[in-house]
Amino acid sequence: MSTGSSTNPTTAAFFDVDGTITKTNIVHYYVYFRRQMMEKTVGTFWQSLFMLKCICYLYLDYIDRSRLNVVFYRNYTNLDAEQIKAMMPGCYDAVLKPRLYPLAPICIQAHRHAGRRIVFVTGSLDFIIKPLADELGVDHVIANKVTESSGRFTGELAGKPIIEDEKGRCIKAYAKKHNVDLAHSYAYADSVSDMPMLDAVGHPQVVNPDKRLERLALEKAWPVHKWTLEQQTGN
């Protein structure tokens, strides 16, 4: 989902997805897929056990989110890729759409009207984010991708996890390719792990920050936005 580069410099608005424009995380999507593959009672029991496993993921997320991405996506190992992708309309309706912050599309639309490219930079999987990106008219998605072999996911990422320093690197590479003026561009994120992404632009914007990012945002005098699912848009 990419537009061609321009001769004249342009600007962009880069958005993290999970926790920033949606009240979601990578666990939500995986649990949805697995529950759809099980009988209801079995699925409920499985989910209870998986939530215990998620305690370990929370700890790993705190100390090394990049490593978490590598470890977590191994849960997809040997799952039928086409079967999972065919579940995306249901996943979008059940998981993503209800958890989209109402102010997020308004913010995205304002940047689009200002002539900026809209770019998602996310640690979620590309095929999961695509329906949301299509709905919101996003120009480009930079996302994780799980490799496939013989029609099944391998559980291994294609390249480095799109998280932490890699987000900053990807934004800078995108800017170079598409002639984007980062000094006059924006980035929206919610986690301290997104600092390289926020530092890459001239107008960092913090949304629903974790405690560490909120503290840094206050020190740097960055704008802090509080988005909720209950906010009224006036439409």
C-alpha positions as CSV (number, residue, x, y, z in Angstrom):
1,M,0.0,0.0,0.0
2,S,2.4,2.6,-1.2
3,T,2.2,5.7,-3.3
4,G,5.1,6.9,-5.5
5,S,7.7,9.3,-4.4
6,S,7.5,13.0,-5.3
7,T,10.1,15.4,-6.6
8,N,9.2,18.0,-4.0
9,P,9.6,17.2,-0.3
10,T,6.4,16.1,1.5
11,T,5.4,15.4,5.1
12,A,3.9,12.4,6.8
13,A,2.0,11.3,9.9
14,F,3.3,8.0,11.3
15,F,1.0,6.1,13.6
16,D,1.7,3.1,15.9
17,V,-1.5,1.0,16.0
18,D,-1.9,-1.2,19.1
19,G,-2.4,1.0,22.1
20,T,-2.3,4.2,20.1
21,I,-5.2,4.2,17.7
22,T,-6.8,1.0,18.9
23,K,-7.2,-0.5,22.4
24,T,-5.6,-3.8,21.2
25,N,-2.4,-5.8,21.4
26,I,-1.0,-8.7,19.5
27,V,-2.5,-11.2,22.0
28,H,-6.1,-10.2,21.0
29,Y,-5.7,-11.2,17.4
30,Y,-4.0,-14.6,18.1
31,V,-6.6,-15.5,20.7
32,Y,-9.4,-14.7,18.3
33,F,-7.9,-16.9,15.6
34,R,-7.4,-19.9,17.9
35,R,-10.8,-19.6,19.5
36,Q,-12.4,-19.7,16.0
37,M,-10.6,-23.0,15.4
38,M,-12.0,-24.7,18.5
39,E,-15.3,-25.8,19.9
40,K,-16.6,-23.2,22.4
41,T,-16.0,-25.1,25.6
42,V,-12.6,-26.2,24.5
43,G,-11.8,-22.7,23.4
44,T,-12.7,-21.2,26.8
45,F,-10.5,-23.7,28.6
46,W,-7.6,-23.1,26.2
47,Q,-7.9,-19.4,26.6
48,S,-7.7,-19.7,30.4
49,L,-4.4,-21.6,30.1
50,F,-3.1,-19.2,27.5
51,M,-3.7,-16.2,29.7
52,L,-1.4,-17.8,32.3
53,K,1.3,-17.9,29.6
54,C,0.7,-14.3,28.9
55,I,2.0,-13.4,32.4
56,C,5.4,-14.4,31.0
57,Y,4.8,-12.3,27.9
58,L,4.0,-9.3,30.0
59,Y,7.3,-9.6,31.8
60,L,9.2,-10.1,28.5
61,D,7.4,-7.1,27.1
62,Y,8.6,-4.9,30.0
63,I,12.3,-5.9,29.6
64,D,12.6,-6.4,25.8
65,R,9.6,-5.8,23.5
66,S,11.6,-6.7,20.4
67,R,12.4,-10.2,21.9
68,L,8.7,-10.5,22.8
69,N,7.7,-10.1,19.1
70,V,10.1,-12.9,18.1
71,V,8.9,-15.2,20.9
72,F,5.2,-14.5,20.6
73,Y,4.9,-15.0,16.9
74,R,6.2,-18.5,17.2
75,N,2.7,-19.3,18.4
76,Y,1.7,-19.2,14.8
77,T,4.0,-22.0,13.8
78,N,2.3,-24.5,11.5
79,L,-1.0,-22.7,11.4
80,D,-2.7,-22.7,8.0
81,A,-1.9,-19.3,6.6
82,E,-4.9,-19.1,4.3
83,Q,-7.3,-20.3,6.9
84,I,-6.1,-17.6,9.3
85,K,-6.2,-14.9,6.7
86,A,-9.7,-15.9,5.8
87,M,-10.8,-15.1,9.4
88,M,-9.7,-11.5,9.0
89,P,-13.2,-10.0,8.2
90,G,-14.5,-11.5,11.4
91,C,-11.4,-10.5,13.4
92,Y,-11.7,-6.9,12.1
93,D,-15.4,-6.7,13.1
94,A,-15.0,-8.4,16.5
95,V,-11.6,-7.2,17.6
96,L,-10.3,-4.1,15.8
97,K,-13.4,-2.1,14.9
98,P,-14.9,-2.0,18.4
99,R,-11.6,-1.0,19.9
100,L,-10.8,1.9,17.5
101,Y,-10.5,5.1,19.4
102,P,-13.1,7.5,17.9
103,L,-10.6,10.4,17.8
104,A,-8.1,8.4,15.8
105,P,-9.9,8.6,12.4
106,I,-10.5,12.3,13.0
107,C,-6.8,12.9,13.6
108,I,-5.9,10.8,10.6
109,Q,-8.3,12.7,8.4
110,A,-7.0,16.1,9.6
111,H,-3.4,15.1,8.6
112,R,-4.7,13.8,5.3
113,H,-6.4,17.1,4.6
114,A,-3.2,18.9,5.5
115,G,-1.5,16.9,2.6
116,R,0.5,14.5,4.7
117,R,1.1,10.9,4.0
118,I,-0.5,8.5,6.5
119,V,1.8,5.6,7.5
120,F,1.2,2.9,10.0
121,V,4.3,1.6,11.8
122,T,3.3,-1.4,13.9
123,G,4.6,-4.6,15.5
124,S,1.4,-6.4,14.5
125,L,1.2,-8.6,11.4
126,D,0.7,-7.0,8.0
127,F,-2.5,-9.0,7.1
128,I,-4.1,-8.2,10.4
129,I,-3.6,-4.4,10.0
130,K,-4.5,-4.2,6.3
131,P,-8.4,-4.0,6.7
132,L,-8.0,-1.2,9.2
133,A,-5.5,0.6,7.0
134,D,-7.9,0.2,4.0
135,E,-10.8,1.5,6.0
136,L,-8.9,4.6,7.2
137,G,-7.3,5.3,3.8
138,V,-3.7,4.8,5.0
139,D,-1.0,5.3,2.4
140,H,1.5,2.7,3.6
141,V,1.8,0.0,6.3
142,I,5.1,-0.9,7.8
143,A,4.4,-4.1,9.8
144,N,5.7,-7.5,10.9
145,K,5.3,-10.4,8.5
146,V,5.5,-14.1,9.5
147,T,7.1,-16.2,6.8
148,E,5.2,-19.1,5.2
149,S,6.2,-22.5,3.9
150,S,3.9,-25.0,2.1
151,G,0.9,-22.9,2.9
152,R,1.6,-22.7,6.7
153,F,3.1,-20.1,8.9
154,T,6.7,-20.9,10.1
155,G,6.4,-18.8,13.2
156,E,9.5,-16.8,12.2
157,L,9.5,-13.1,11.2
158,A,10.6,-12.0,7.8
159,G,13.3,-9.5,9.0
160,K,13.8,-7.7,12.2
161,P,10.8,-7.1,14.5
162,I,9.2,-3.7,13.7
163,I,9.7,-2.4,17.2
164,E,12.0,-0.2,19.2
165,D,15.1,1.0,17.1
166,E,13.7,-0.8,14.0
167,K,10.7,1.6,14.0
168,G,13.0,4.6,13.9
169,R,15.1,3.0,11.2
170,C,12.0,2.1,9.1
171,I,10.7,5.6,9.3
172,K,14.0,7.1,8.2
173,A,14.2,4.6,5.3
174,Y,10.7,5.4,4.3
175,A,11.4,9.2,4.4
176,K,14.4,8.8,2.2
177,K,12.6,6.6,-0.3
178,H,9.5,8.9,-0.5
179,N,11.2,12.3,0.0
180,V,9.5,12.9,3.3
181,D,10.7,15.9,5.4
182,L,10.8,14.3,8.9
183,A,11.5,17.7,10.6
184,H,8.0,18.7,9.7
185,S,6.3,15.3,10.1
186,Y,4.4,13.8,13.0
187,A,4.5,10.5,14.9
188,Y,1.9,9.1,17.3
189,A,2.8,6.3,19.8
190,D,1.9,5.0,23.3
191,S,5.0,3.1,24.6
192,V,8.4,4.0,25.8
193,S,9.6,1.4,23.3
194,D,8.4,3.7,20.6
195,M,10.9,6.4,21.5
196,P,13.0,5.9,18.3
197,M,9.9,6.4,16.3
198,L,9.0,9.6,18.2
199,D,12.5,10.9,18.1
200,A,12.7,10.5,14.3
201,V,10.2,13.4,13.6
202,G,9.9,17.0,14.4
203,H,6.4,16.7,15.9
204,P,6.2,13.7,18.3
205,Q,2.7,13.1,19.7
206,V,2.1,10.8,22.7
207,V,-1.2,9.0,23.1
208,N,-2.3,7.1,26.2
209,P,1.4,6.7,27.3
210,D,2.8,4.2,29.7
211,K,4.3,5.7,32.8
212,R,7.9,5.7,31.4
213,L,6.8,7.4,28.2
214,E,4.6,9.9,30.0
215,R,7.5,10.9,32.2
216,L,9.8,11.5,29.2
217,A,7.0,13.3,27.3
218,L,6.7,15.8,30.2
219,E,10.4,16.3,30.3
220,K,10.5,17.0,26.6
221,A,7.3,19.0,26.6
222,W,5.7,16.7,24.0
223,P,1.9,16.9,23.5
224,V,0.1,14.1,25.4
225,H,-3.3,13.0,24.2
226,K,-5.8,10.9,26.2
227,W,-8.0,8.9,23.8
228,T,-10.8,6.7,25.1
229,L,-13.4,4.5,23.5
230,E,-16.1,6.6,25.1
231,Q,-15.1,10.0,23.7
232,Q,-17.7,11.7,21.5
233,T,-16.6,13.0,18.1
234,G,-19.4,15.4,17.6
235,N,-20.5,13.6,14.4
